[in-house]
Amino acid sequence: LLAIQTPNPETDLPPWVRVFGQRAGLDFVAERSISEEVRTALIEDQPRRGRMVRRVPFFLRSYARELFALEGSVRYGQVVARERSYFLAALRKP
């Protein structure tokens, strides 16, 4: 199982993922976009993520806010605006 995050609003698995899989000698069994599920989870999970960031030392909080994709961070904005895509792919040895 492979989870892929792309900084582009793509609806299909990026071609470079297939190339890497084929070079590794793997066959793709299944793939699907999970962008909407990630978006929904990110929005609904903001309170818990905020509590986690409050436990981080003050001087590291700006980094933690971005890492945890809290509201106001670049990553949060990209996910909510559908500018970032997420995929799952299942691969296997032939």
C-alpha positions as CSV (number, residue, x, y, z in Angstrom):
1,L,0.0,0.0,0.0
2,L,1.4,3.4,-1.0
3,A,0.1,6.8,0.1
4,I,0.9,9.6,-2.2
5,Q,0.6,13.4,-1.6
6,T,1.0,15.8,-4.5
7,P,1.1,19.6,-4.3
8,N,-1.0,19.7,-7.4
9,P,-4.8,19.5,-7.9
10,E,-4.7,16.2,-9.7
11,T,-7.6,13.8,-10.2
12,D,-5.6,10.8,-11.4
13,L,-2.5,9.2,-10.0
14,P,0.5,11.2,-11.1
15,P,2.4,9.4,-14.0
16,W,5.7,9.5,-12.1
17,V,4.3,7.1,-9.5
18,R,3.6,4.4,-12.1
19,V,7.1,4.9,-13.5
20,F,8.7,4.4,-10.1
21,G,6.5,1.3,-9.4
22,Q,7.4,-0.2,-12.8
23,R,11.1,0.5,-12.3
24,A,10.9,-1.3,-8.9
25,G,9.3,-4.3,-10.7
26,L,5.8,-3.9,-9.1
27,D,2.4,-4.1,-10.7
28,F,-0.4,-1.7,-9.8
29,V,-3.4,-3.6,-8.4
30,A,-5.6,-0.7,-7.4
31,E,-5.5,3.1,-7.0
32,R,-7.9,5.8,-5.8
33,S,-8.1,9.4,-4.8
34,I,-8.6,10.1,-1.1
35,S,-8.4,13.9,-1.4
36,E,-11.9,14.5,-0.2
37,E,-11.5,12.2,2.7
38,V,-8.3,13.9,3.7
39,R,-9.9,17.3,3.4
40,T,-12.9,16.3,5.5
41,A,-10.7,14.7,8.2
42,L,-8.4,17.7,8.3
43,I,-11.2,20.1,8.9
44,E,-12.9,18.0,11.5
45,D,-9.7,17.2,13.3
46,Q,-8.6,20.8,13.9
47,P,-9.5,21.0,17.6
48,R,-7.4,17.9,18.5
49,R,-4.5,19.1,16.3
50,G,-4.6,22.5,18.0
51,R,-4.4,20.9,21.4
52,M,-1.4,19.0,20.3
53,V,0.4,22.1,19.0
54,R,-0.2,23.9,22.3
55,R,2.0,21.2,24.0
56,V,4.9,22.0,21.7
57,P,7.5,24.5,23.0
58,F,6.6,28.1,22.1
59,F,9.6,28.6,19.8
60,L,8.7,25.6,17.7
61,R,4.9,26.3,17.4
62,S,5.1,28.0,14.0
63,Y,6.7,24.9,12.5
64,A,4.3,22.6,14.3
65,R,1.3,24.6,13.0
66,E,2.5,24.0,9.5
67,L,3.4,20.3,10.2
68,F,-0.1,19.6,11.7
69,A,-1.8,21.7,8.9
70,L,-3.6,23.9,11.3
71,E,-6.1,26.5,10.1
72,G,-4.0,29.5,8.8
73,S,-1.1,27.3,7.6
74,V,-0.1,27.0,3.9
75,R,-0.9,23.3,3.8
76,Y,-4.3,23.7,5.4
77,G,-5.2,26.4,2.8
78,Q,-4.0,24.2,0.0
79,V,-6.0,21.2,1.1
80,V,-9.2,23.2,1.8
81,A,-8.9,25.0,-1.6
82,R,-8.3,21.6,-3.3
83,E,-4.8,22.5,-4.5
84,R,-3.2,19.4,-3.0
85,S,-4.1,15.8,-3.9
86,Y,-3.8,12.5,-2.0
87,F,-3.9,9.0,-3.4
88,L,-3.7,5.4,-2.3
89,A,-2.2,2.8,-4.5
90,A,-1.8,-1.0,-4.0
91,L,1.2,-2.6,-5.6
92,R,2.4,-6.2,-5.7
93,K,5.3,-8.2,-7.0
94,P,4.4,-9.9,-10.3
